[in-house]
């Protein structure tokens, strides 16, 4: 089969065919947005196998999402007649799970250990916190969960965490108790998968040498998103003669809050590639003006390895910029412009509205609803996260592992079967006293849970020899879930979701490209592991053509014909909290870079002079990111308030704004009609207006938010951000237009 190498550009071809004996074969590929990195990764694997440099079993390829792993496997099997089960291609967590399934005894895990997804882990944390009488106000369960995961992602156990104060000491004690609970119940959370497999390879030299000898080529996608533990985990597989091939883009590292360490790219370059860097800079997604804007913006970051995106597709349209009087004004503009694009023939699904904070969506949704524009908030509840599906999965988990207390608590009384809160507390006390699972504790408790225990035992017997889809269907019906939801007023959708779970099990059983679970694991355990791992993927919902609303973080990896970047204001984007953190501004700029490079053809940048946040009106300065984009690339849809004007009237605060309209001479220019009162101030050099950006020699940059008085008695109120809000006499303030 042809690998179609002739379709690659010179840089892509160089990356695909790179081959040197020994450790000199390491390479770092800086792959810009839209530069075809998935194609390069997949073609490289195919080229290595077809050229005889490695067998399929000698390749380890790591991605960050199950979707990306499946896409890579699909493309690869289309290029080469290989058995996908011989390939180790998957996410960090999926591959760590595969390793632990194969060596569960050496890792100290039960053969059929269960995986806790994020919600299941939180439930386990809450349960333990109640048992240990933790003060929920002082130690919120979500904070305890974050503490545990953060330590694990740094490669630390409770015994390794320094406790310099009482709060940290209690958190560390809780961490230790949580680990003991998980070990007793035979479960592992996501962070545990990676840490446990890292510990296994670190201490077991024979096993480590086995995998180092097996994997001759290690390829890693989205390397900029790796955390410290993930990088250390990868290095354990790198033996003498292993070639590491890291693909990433430091300009798109936006997950620092999740522990991603953009410095891993620079460290890899120094430690492994030693200057062997291939830059993929030709972009196949966006038009030239969009790329020029992205390049100009990101050039302001100092901590980057450097590259410059370009395209042969032409410059395209300029970036359209809109300045609204308020967030509602901005939202109305977006709704109107989306409607215009729709009338021009663009599908709504090909248009995205991006925002920095979820709180911004409310006013946008209100405007879209008023304009009768269908929209979808991207990243809502996904299939495996829906309540009825999680109930069904809990029953299945108990069939596979009755010691799973989390699942026991979820469905012991659902559908209702007379087990009240008091009975459950007594059962938990008995389990704690006997150091046993809740399932086992039923035998020596008040007996309230005996019917439920009997049901699980019967389900284990009845489903033992059934194929996976029939097993799932049987459990759903025998559990009473179907009947329960049929009797609900609006339960039809929930019943359909339960029926779809059976379909999911059937599809899973037929898919022979899944490699995250070894063949010797039972189909039920494999399916439950798949469901837990899938719950972390971002998948767009299916349905009618609808506008996409999402945070910029959610937009990573997606692309659209038209993109609206809203809320480009100081304190919002860049976010004020991020700016105060070390290297926070550079990550915010990378986030803006990601947003810009989502657009194929048309990009809108918008901001508002005032915005309602947390119930208060906020007066805003335009984002510095907007200023960092060259004026020659932008087309203003609103008339910019002339910064050099000499005498201007102030808009009256609080006056109702008139409906915005289009300029008859230029349909692309959006003119809000403003009602103003005369308030002229005579100054020798310039005049001012409410909403104008100004600078002060002591307080820095600010925005005028109010004014009073006339002539020599005039004064203005200026919001200087972190310096606070100040009233200043105009004649003495030494203010200048920004």
N, C-alpha and C positions, 0 to 999 in steps of 0.2 A: 504493500500500500504506500502511496505517496504521502510524504510529510508536507508537501507544498512549501518547501524552503524558499522557492523563488518568489513567494508572495511576501516575504519578510523584508523589512527595510535593513540597511547595512548594520545598524546598531542591534536590532533584534536578532539578526543572523549571527552576529558576533557573540551575543549572549547564549544563544541556543547551542552553538557548536564549540563553545569554549571547552578545551580539554588539555590538561597537562598532567603528567604523572606526579604522584605524591601530593603533599600538602600545598604545592604551588598552584593546584587547581582550584583553590578557594576563590570566590568572587562575590563582589557586592554589586547588585544591579539597582541603580536609582531609577525607578520607574515612575515617571510623572503621571498625573491624572489623564486617563483616556489614551495611554500609550500602548495598550495591548499587552499588559503584563501577564494576564491569564493565558493568553495565546503563547507567549514566550515560555512560561513555566511548563505548560502541557507539551509543547513541541520539543522542549529540551529533554523531558523524560522520554518521549517517544524516540528522539534521536539517539540518546544514550543506549537505549535498549536495542534499537534496530542496528546501530553501529557496532554492537557487541561489546561495548564498554562495561555493561552491567546487565544482570538478569533482573526480571521484574521484582524478585524478592529482595534485591539489594538496594532498593530505592525507598527512602523515607521522605514523604512530602507532607508538610504541615501547613494547614490553612487556619483561618479564624472563624469560619462559619461552616456549618454542615452543607449549606447551599453551594458554597464555593468548592467544597470537596467533591460533591456530587457532580457539579459541572465539569470539574477537572477529570473525574473518572469517565464521564460520558464522552468527553472529547477524546480522551486517550484511547478508549476502547474502539472509537470510530477510526482511529489512526492505525492501531495495531491489534492483531488477534491475540490479546492477552487475557488471562483469567484475572478479573479484578480482585479476587480473594487473595491472590498472591502479592498484591500491592498493599503497602502500608501508607495510605493516603487518608488524611482526616484532620480533625481539629486537635489542638493540644489535649483537650479533655477526652475526646473520643479515642485518641491513640493511647493516652494514659490508662483509660478504662480497658482497652484491649490488652495492654501489657499486664494489668493487674488481674484480669480474668484468667490469663494464661499462667500466672504465677501467684495465685491468691494465697497459697499456703506460705510461701516465702515472704509475702507481704503482710502476713498476719491477719488476713481477711477471710470471712466465711465464703464458701464456694459460690453461693448465690446472693452475694451482698447486693443491696438496693442502693440506687442513687437518689439523693435528695435534691430536688430542684430548689430554686431560690425561695419559693413560697413554703415548700415542705420544710426547708431548713429553718425558716422564720418560725413556723409552728413548733418545731422541736425546741428552739431557743425559748419561746414563750412558755412552753410546758416545763422546761427545766427551771426557768426563772421563778415560776410559781412554787415549784417543789423546794427551791432553795430560799424562798421568802425574800427575793430580791426586790428592792424598792423600784417600781416601774418608773416613777418620776425621775429618780436619780440614775437609774440604769435602764433606759428604754430598750426594749428587745431588738429594735432595728440597729441601735448603736452597738449592742453586744454582738449582733450578727456581723456588722461591719468590722468590729475590732477583731473578731476571730478570723474572718477572711483576709483581712489586711496582714495579720501575722503569718498566716499560712502562705500567702503570696510572697512574703519575704523569706520563706523557707524556715520559719520559726515554729517551735512547739511552745506550750505554756512554760516549760522549764527554762526556755531560752530567753523569755521576755523579761527585761528588767522592770521592776516595779518600784518606782521612786516615790510614789504617793499612795494614799489609801484607795483612791478610786481605781488606779491601775492595778493595785494588788487584788482588789475584788474582781476586776475584769479577768485577770490572769487565773484566779481561782475558778471563775466560771468557765473559762476556756478549757481548763483541765477537766472539770466535771463534764463539760459538753463532749469532749473527746471520749471520755469513759462511757458516756451514754451511747454515743454512736457505735463504739466498739461492741458494747453489750447487745445492741439491737441489730447489729449486722448491716449498718447503713454507712454511706459516705457522701459528703457534699461535694460540689464541683471543685472547690479549692483542695479538698482532701485527695481527690484523684491524682492531681499533679504532684502534690507534696509526697504522698505515699509512694508513688512510682519513682520519684526522685530519691527518696530515702532508700528504696529497695536497690536501685542501681548503684547508689553511693557506697552502700555497705557490702553488697554482694559482688565481689570482683569477678567471679566466674561468669555470672550472668551478664555483667557489664561487658566483659571481653567478648562474650558470645554475640551481643548485639553490635558491638563496635566492628567485629569481623564481618557481620552480616550486611550492615548498611554501608555501602561504599559511596553512595551519593545521598546527601541530605539537602533538601530544598525547602525553603521557608518563605511563605507568602506574607505580606503585610508585616514585615519585620519591625517596622517602626512602632507597632502596637504591642510588642512583647514586653513583659515585665521582667524583673530581675530573675525570678525563679524559672520562668520559661526559658530564658537564655541559658541559665545554668543547667537546666534539664537537657537542652539541645547539646550542650558541650559534652555531656556524659556519653553521648552516642558517637562522638567524634574521636575515633581512634587513629592510629598511624595509617596514612594512606586514604583516609576518608576525605572527600571533597565537599565542602559546604558552599551552598549557593543561596545567598540571602537576597530577597527581592523586597524593596520597600521604598518609601518616600518620606523623608524627614519633614517635608513641607505639609504632609497630611497627618502628622501625629497629633491627634486631638483627644486622646483618652488618658491624659495624665491623671484625671480624677479616679480612674479605675486602676491605676498603678502602672500604666504603660510608661516605659522609660525610653524617650527618644534618643537618649545617649547610647543606647545599645547599638545603634547604627554606626556611630563613630568608633565605639569600642570594637565592634566587629571588623571595621576597616583597618584598625591598627593591629588587632590580634590575629586576624586571619587573611583578609584580602591583601593587606599591605600595599595599598595603592592600586590594586587591580579593580577598578570601578568602571562599569559600563553604564552610561547614561542613556535612558530612553526618553527623548525629549520631543519627538514628533507626536503630536496629538491628533487623534482621529475622531474627536467628539465635538469640540467647540470651534467657533469661528475666531478669526484673528484678533478682533478688538477685545473679545472676552479674555483670551489668553494674555494679551498685552496688559490688561488690567490686573490679572492675577499675578503676572511676573513683577509688575511695578509694586504691587502691594507687598508681596512676600520678600522682595529685596530689602525691605526695612528690618527684617529679622537678621540678627548677627550670627546666631548659632545654627548654621545650616551648611550642608555639604555642597550645595549649589547646583542649579541646573536652570534651563530656560526653555519653556514650552514654545513650540511653534507649530504651524499648520500650513498645509498647501491648499486649504479650502477657501482662502480669501478672507478679507477683513470683516465683512458682514456689517450689521447695524451697530451704531454706537450704543453705549449703555444709557438707558433712559433713567433719569433721576427725578424723583418727586419729593417736594417738601410740603408736608401737610401742616395745617394750623393745629391739629389735634390728632390723637390716635384714631378717633372716629373718622376724621377727614381722610387720613391715610387709608383706612380700611375701605371707605367708600370708593376711593380711587382704585384700589386693587380690584374690588368687585366689578367696577365699571370696565376696567381694562381687561379683566378675564372674560367678561361678557363680549367685549369687542373681538378678542382673539378667537372666541368660540364662533362668533358670527363669520369670521374670516376662514373658518374651516378647521381650526386646530382643536384636537380632542382635549377634553378636560384632563384626562389621565396623563397627558403629556405636559401638563402645567403644574408647577409646584410653588407654594408659598412657604418660605422658610423663615423661622424666627429663632432667636437665641434662647428665649425662655418660654416654657409652656403657658405661663400666665398671659402671654400676648394673644393666645388663640381666641379668647372670649370675644373681644371686639371684632375680630376678623370673622368669626362664625356668625355673629349677629348681622354683620353687613352682608355676608353671603346668603344667609337665610332670607334677609329682606329683598335681595336681588334674585331670589329663586334659583341660585346656582348650587347644584349638588356638590357636596364636598365630603371628604373623608379625612378624619384625623388619623394619620398614619401611626401605627404602633399601638393600636388598641388591643383588647384581649384576643389572643391567638387561640387556635383550636384546643391545644393541649392545656391551656390555662383556664378554660371555661369551667365553671363550678360543677356542672353535671358530668363533664368528662373526667375531672379530677376525682369525683366520687367513684366513678366506675373504675378508674385506675387504682384507687385505694383498695377496692375489693380484690382486684387482680393481684396487687402487691401482697395482700394478706394470703392469697392462695399460694403465691410463690414463697412467701416468708412470713409466717404468722407472728414472728417476734417484732415486726415493724409497728412500734407503738404509735407512731405518727398516723399511719393509715388506720389503725384500730380506733384512735380517738376521733378521726374524721367521720367514720361511717358506722361506728357501733350503735349509734342511735339515729342513723339516717339511711332509709326512711325511718320515721319514729317507731320505736319498739319498746317504749316504757323504761328506758334506762336514763334516769334523771341525772342532774349535775351532782347531787349528793352521792348517788350510787357510784358515779364515775370517780369522785374524790376518794371514796372508800376503796375502790379498786386500785387506784394509784398508790394509796398508802400501803395496801397489802403488797403490791408489786415492789415498792421501795423497801419494805421490811424484809421481804424474801429475796431481794435482788434478782427479780425475775421480770419477764415481759408481762404486759397486761394480759395477753392471751393466756399465758400460763397461770397468772394470778387469779383468773376467773374460778379455777378449781378450789381455791381455799379462801374465797371472799364470800360475800352475802349471797352469791348465786344469781344476781340480777343479770349478769352477762352470759349465762349459760346458753340461752337460745341462739345468741349471736355466735358464740364459739362453736356450737353444733352446726350452724349454717356454714361457717367457713370450712369445717372439717368435711361436711357433705360435699361442698363445692370442690374441695381438693380431690375427693374420691370420684365424683361425677365427671370431672374434666381431665382426669389423668391421661387418657388415651385419645382425647379429642384433638383435631387439628386446631391451630391457633385461632382462626376466625370463628369456628364453632365454639371454642372455649370462651372467647370474649362474649359472644352472643349469649351463651348459656348463663354466664355469670351476671350479665346485665339484666336478664329477665328474672333469674332466681333471686337476685338481690332485692327485687321489688322496685328498682329505680324506674323502669319503664312505666309500671302501673302508677307509681307515685306522680310522675310528671304528666301522665295522661289525664289525671284528675285535677291538675292545676289549671287555672283559668287561661294562662298564657304559656302552657307547657309544651305546645306543639314543636316549637323550635328546639327545645331541650331534647325532646324525643328524637328529632332528626339528627341532632349532634351525637346522641348515643348510638344511633344506627350508623352514622358516619364513622364512629370508632371501630365498628366491625369491619367496614370497608377499609379503614386504615390498616387494620391487622391483616386483611387479605392482601393488600398491596405490599405490605412489608414482607409477608411470607413469600411473595413472588419475585421480589427484587433481589437478584443475586449480585448486585454491585455494592451492597453494603458490606463494609469491611471493618467497622468499628467493634464488632462482637465476634469472638472465635466461634467456629462451628460447633464445638462441643458444648457450648452453653445452651440451655433449653430455649425453645422458641419464645416462651412467655417471658423469661428473664431478658432475652434479647430485645423483645418488643418494648418492655417496660424501660429498659435502658435507653432505647431509641426515643421513646416519648419524653423522657426527662431531658435528654440532650437536645431534642428538637425545640423544647419549650424556650430555649434561649435565643433562637433565630428570629430575625425581623423579617416578617413576610407581609407583603401588601395584601389586603383583603380583596376578595373577588366581588364582582357585582357590576352595577351600572357605571357608565362613564362618569367619573367624578374628579373634581379638583383635589389635589393632594396637599394637605396641610401637615407640616412636620417641623420639628426642631432641626437645626443644622446638623447636630450629632446624628440624628436618625437618617439624614440624607446621604451620609457617607456611603459610597459605592453605587449610588443611583444617578440617573441622568434624565434630563427633561428638555423638551424643545424650548420652553420658556420658564424662567425662574424669577420669582419676586423675592428679593432680600429685604425684609421689612425691619423697622426698628433700629436703623443705623444711627444710634445716638450714644454719646458718651455715658457710661454707667450701665448701659443696656447691652451694647455690642460695640466695643469691648465691655464685658460685664465688670462692674465695679469691684466685686470680690476677687475676681481673677487678676485684675490689674495690681492688686495689693500683694499677691503671692509672688514668690520668686519664679521668674521666667513665665509668669502668668500672662503677661501681655503678648509674648511671642506665641504662646499656644492659642490665645484668642485670635491673633492674626492668622495663624494656620487654619483656624476654624473658618474665618472669613474667606480664606483662599479655597478651602473645600467647597464652601457655598458657591463662590463664583464659578468654579470649574464643574459644577453640576449642569450648567446651561449649555445647550447646543447652539441655539440660534439667537435668542433674545434674553437679555438680562435687565431687570428693573431693580433700582436701588431706591429705597424710600425711607423717610424719617419724619418725625413730627416735632413741632415746636413745644407742644404740651402732651402729656400722656398720663392717664389715670393708672397709678400703681398703688396697690395696698390701700385703696380708698382715698388717695390723695392726688391732687394734680401736681405733676412734676414738670418743671420747665427744663428743656433739654438743649444741649449743645450737639451739633452734628458730629457724628463719629469721626475720629481721626482717620479711620480706614477710608472713609469717603474722600477725605482730603488727599490721601496717599495715592489715589488713582488720578493719573494725568487728566487735566481738563479736556484735552483734545480727544479723549476717548468717550466723553460724556455728552449727553444731550439733555439739558434741563427742560422738564415738562412744566415747570412753574417758573415765573419770573423771579430771578434771584434778587433779594433786597440789596440794592446798591450799597456797598460798604463805604463808598466815598461820598455819598450824598451829604449836603451841608445843612439842610434843615428838613426835618421829617416830622410827621404827626404820629402820635402814639395811638395804638389801638386801645380802645377802652376795655379794661379787664372785665371778663364775665359777660360781655355782650354776645348775644346769640349770633352764631355765624350763619351767613347766607348760604344757600345751596350753590355748590361749585358748578361751573359750567365750562364748556369748551370754547376756545377762541375760534371765531369764524374763519380767520385767515390761516390758521394752522391747527388742524385737527389733532396733532400730536402734542399740542401745548395745553396744559391744564391750568386754568386761572380761577382760583377761589375768589369769589366776590366778597370783599371785606367792608364792613361798616366801621368808620373811624371818626373820632372827634378831633378837632384841631387842638394841638398842644405844641405850638412851635417854640423852640428854644434857640435863641440867637447865640451862636458861638463863633469864634473867629475861624476855627479849623474845621469843625464838623458838627453834625447833629446826631441824635440817637433815637431809637424806637424800641418798643417792647419786643423782645424776642431776638434782639441783635446781639451778636457775639462781640465781647469787648475784652481788653486786657488792662491789667492794673500792675504797676511796678512792684507792689507788695503782695497782693493776693493772687496774681496770675490771671488765667483765662476764666471768664464767666459769661453769663447771659443775663440781660436785663429782663426782669420779671414784673416790675411795677414802676410807677413814676408819679410825682406830685409837684405842685408849685410851678412857677413860671420865671423866666428871665434869670436874674442872679440868685433867686431863691429856689430854683428848681433842684430837685434831687431824685436819684434813681435807686431802686432796690436791685441788687445784683446777686445772683446765685453763683458763688465761686466753687461749687462742688464740695470738696473735702475741707475747704477753708470757711465754709458756711455762707449764710446769706447776709449781705451788708447793705445798709442805707448809706449812700454817698452823695455829698453835695457836688453837683456837676461842675461848678466853677472851680472847685478845689481838688477834685478827685483824680486828676491826671489820667482819666480814662482815654483809651484809644480804641478805634474800631479794630477788631481782630482780623 
